[in-house]
Amino acid sequence: MAIRTVLLHASTDSGFNDRLSFAVAFARQFGASVTAIYTLYPTGVPRVGRALSIYVNELVREAKEKEAPLKAQFDEALKAASVSGAWETIEGDVASALRDAVTFADVTVVSETRYGTVDDELAATLPEHLALASNGPVIVVPTGKPVPARIGRIVVAWKPSREAGHAVRFALPVLAGADAVEVLTIAEGSEKAAASGARLTAYLASHGVNATHKHLSEVNAAAAIVAEVDAFGANLLVLGAYSRSRLAELVLGGVTASLLDNPPVPLLIAH
């Protein structure tokens, strides 16, 4: 399956410039169009009570005022890259709007944001929410880090899990277009990952993917993945999101939570 539609979260948070640049470059590389979703209603605010109604109306008014310059920036970025696209304004809140739209897009681009504005706080919830609640792949773009002009080198953080399998299948068109792909497995107390990684490398080769396999025995998987991404010179990391329960990751820590908190490069994730 080819990449034809890139869905972009449009908002005035601090990550917008980076994810817009990424989405446009990604769409240009794969011959896709970009659809931006801009929402007016604030996430997480109930629609009850007069005081809340007044507050919400004020937030909606502000959202409408912010839209024009953001859309102009979007249109200019598409024009400069000769990429087609569309801007959609939705009355609903961003989480539900994007979740509904993911079904009809090949990939959805959101941001990792860690700053202090209200827009940043709202945007920060999206990567995890969409990865867990939607049926498509999500690319999480780091805020304030270099945006790759082209996806050429990719690391696949592989383990024999349903979630990792979904991520790889969603990523196949991207992997096939890369110059080099490394399947990275980490022992974590079991050698099953190594054999599975070798099988995945062969499977990818059958799809025309230029892939190699590397197996590590490090205990700290998240740190090992980050180090290997840097050593390989990757500009995209593919991984399954939350192969154990979210509660377990909250209590014990985990690879997904660590990488979402501070992505070394854009992450393509799926659950």
C-alpha positions in Angstrom: 0.0 0.0 0.0 1.3 3.4 -0.9 1.3 6.5 1.3 -1.3 8.9 -0.2 -2.8 10.9 2.7 -0.9 12.5 5.6 -3.2 13.8 8.5 -1.7 16.7 10.4 -2.8 18.1 13.8 -3.1 21.9 13.3 -2.8 23.9 16.4 -0.9 26.9 17.8 1.2 24.8 20.2 5.0 25.1 20.1 5.4 21.9 18.1 3.4 23.0 15.1 6.2 24.4 13.0 8.3 21.2 13.3 5.5 18.8 12.6 4.3 21.0 9.7 7.8 20.8 8.2 7.9 17.1 8.8 4.5 16.4 7.3 5.2 18.4 4.2 8.6 16.8 3.6 7.2 13.4 4.3 4.3 14.0 1.8 6.6 15.2 -0.9 8.9 12.2 -0.5 6.0 9.7 -0.8 3.8 11.6 -3.3 1.0 12.2 -0.7 -1.3 15.0 0.1 -1.6 16.7 3.6 -4.9 17.2 5.3 -4.8 19.5 8.3 -7.4 19.2 11.1 -8.0 22.4 13.1 -10.5 22.2 16.0 -12.3 25.0 17.8 -13.6 23.3 21.0 -11.1 22.8 23.9 -10.3 19.2 24.9 -11.4 18.1 28.3 -13.8 20.9 29.2 -17.4 19.8 29.9 -20.2 21.6 28.2 -22.3 22.3 31.3 -23.0 25.3 33.5 -23.2 28.9 32.6 -19.8 29.9 33.8 -18.2 27.0 31.8 -20.3 28.0 28.8 -18.9 31.6 28.9 -15.4 30.3 29.3 -15.7 27.8 26.4 -17.2 30.5 24.2 -14.2 32.7 24.9 -11.8 29.8 24.0 -13.7 29.1 20.8 -13.5 32.8 19.9 -9.8 32.8 20.4 -9.4 29.6 18.4 -11.2 31.3 15.5 -8.9 34.4 15.7 -5.8 32.2 15.7 -6.9 30.1 12.7 -6.2 32.5 9.8 -2.4 33.0 10.3 -2.0 29.3 11.0 -3.8 28.3 7.8 -1.8 30.9 5.8 1.4 29.2 7.1 0.1 25.8 6.1 -0.9 27.0 2.6 2.5 28.6 2.1 4.4 25.5 3.2 2.4 23.3 0.8 2.9 25.8 -2.1 6.7 26.0 -1.5 7.0 22.2 -1.6 4.5 21.7 -4.5 2.4 19.4 -2.2 -1.3 19.3 -2.4 -3.5 19.5 0.7 -6.6 20.6 2.4 -7.5 22.5 5.6 -10.5 21.3 7.7 -12.0 23.2 10.6 -14.0 21.1 13.0 -16.3 22.3 15.8 -15.5 19.3 18.0 -12.5 18.7 20.2 -9.1 17.7 18.8 -8.8 14.2 20.4 -12.1 12.9 19.0 -11.7 14.7 15.6 -8.3 13.2 15.0 -9.3 9.8 16.2 -12.2 9.8 13.7 -10.0 11.1 10.9 -7.2 8.6 11.4 -9.3 5.8 9.8 -9.2 7.6 6.5 -5.5 8.6 6.5 -2.4 6.6 5.9 -0.4 8.2 8.7 -1.1 10.9 11.3 1.4 13.5 12.4 1.4 14.9 15.9 4.0 16.3 18.3 5.8 15.7 21.5 5.5 18.9 23.4 6.9 19.6 26.8 6.4 23.3 27.3 4.0 25.4 29.4 1.2 26.9 27.4 -2.3 25.5 27.4 -2.0 24.6 23.7 1.2 22.6 24.5 -0.5 20.8 27.4 -3.4 19.7 25.2 -1.1 18.7 22.3 1.0 16.6 24.7 -1.8 14.2 25.3 -2.3 13.3 21.7 0.5 10.9 20.9 -0.4 8.4 23.6 -4.2 8.9 23.1 -4.1 8.3 19.3 -1.7 5.4 19.5 -3.9 3.6 22.0 -7.4 4.6 20.6 -7.0 4.7 16.8 -6.6 2.1 14.1 -3.8 3.7 12.2 -0.1 4.6 12.5 0.9 7.8 14.3 4.2 9.7 13.7 5.3 11.7 16.8 7.6 14.5 15.8 10.0 15.9 18.5 9.7 19.6 19.3 12.8 21.7 18.9 15.0 19.0 17.2 16.2 18.9 13.6 13.4 17.9 11.2 14.6 15.4 8.5 14.1 16.6 5.0 13.9 13.0 3.9 13.4 9.6 5.6 16.5 7.7 4.4 17.7 5.6 7.4 15.2 3.8 9.8 15.6 1.8 12.9 12.9 -0.8 13.7 12.8 -1.5 17.5 11.5 -5.1 17.2 10.1 -7.6 19.6 7.8 -10.5 18.8 4.6 -8.7 19.9 1.2 -7.8 18.3 1.9 -4.1 18.6 5.3 -4.3 17.0 3.9 -6.3 14.2 1.2 -3.7 13.5 3.8 -0.9 13.5 6.0 -2.7 10.9 3.0 -3.6 8.6 1.8 0.0 8.7 5.4 1.2 8.0 6.1 -1.1 5.1 5.7 1.7 2.4 8.1 3.9 4.3 10.6 1.1 5.0 10.6 0.2 1.3 11.4 3.7 0.3 14.4 4.0 2.8 18.0 3.7 1.8 18.8 1.5 4.8 16.8 -0.2 7.6 18.1 -1.8 10.8 16.0 -4.3 12.7 17.1 -3.9 16.3 16.4 -6.5 18.9 17.3 -6.5 22.6 17.6 -9.6 24.7 15.9 -8.4 27.9 16.4 -11.8 29.5 15.3 -13.8 26.5 17.0 -14.9 23.3 13.7 -15.3 21.4 13.9 -11.7 20.2 17.1 -12.5 18.2 15.6 -15.3 16.2 12.4 -13.2 15.6 14.5 -10.3 14.4 16.3 -12.5 11.9 12.9 -13.7 10.6 11.6 -10.1 10.3 14.7 -9.1 8.4 14.1 -11.8 5.9 10.4 -10.9 5.7 11.3 -7.3 5.0 13.8 -8.3 2.3 10.9 -10.1 0.5 9.2 -6.8 0.3 12.2 -5.1 -1.2 13.4 -3.5 2.0 17.2 -3.1 2.4 17.3 -4.3 6.0 20.0 -5.7 8.4 19.6 -7.1 11.9 21.4 -6.1 15.0 20.9 -7.9 18.4 22.0 -6.3 21.7 22.0 -7.7 25.3 21.6 -4.4 27.1 19.2 -4.4 30.1 18.0 -0.8 29.6 16.1 -1.2 26.3 15.1 2.5 26.0 18.7 3.8 26.4 20.0 1.1 24.0 17.5 2.1 21.4 18.3 5.8 21.7 22.0 5.0 21.4 21.5 2.8 18.4 19.3 5.4 16.6 22.2 7.9 17.0 24.9 5.4 15.9 22.9 4.3 12.8 22.1 7.9 11.9 18.4 7.1 11.8 15.9 9.8 11.0 12.8 7.6 11.9 12.2 5.0 14.6 9.5 2.4 14.2 8.1 0.6 17.2 5.0 -0.9 18.7 3.3 1.2 21.4 2.6 -0.3 24.9 3.1 -4.1 24.4 2.3 -4.4 28.1 -0.5 -2.5 29.9 -0.3 1.3 30.3 -0.7 0.9 34.0 2.4 -1.3 34.1 4.3 1.3 32.2 3.1 4.0 34.6 4.2 2.0 37.7 7.3 0.3 36.4 8.4 2.6 33.5 8.7 1.3 30.0 10.2 1.8 26.6 7.1 3.5 25.0 6.7 5.9 27.8 10.4 6.8 27.8 10.6 7.4 24.1 7.3 9.4 23.9 8.6 11.6 26.7 11.8 12.5 24.8 11.9 11.1 21.2 15.4 11.0 19.7 13.9 11.3 16.2 10.4 11.1 14.8 8.6 7.9 16.0 6.2 5.8 13.9 4.1 4.0 16.5 1.1 1.8 16.4 -0.8 -0.3 19.0 
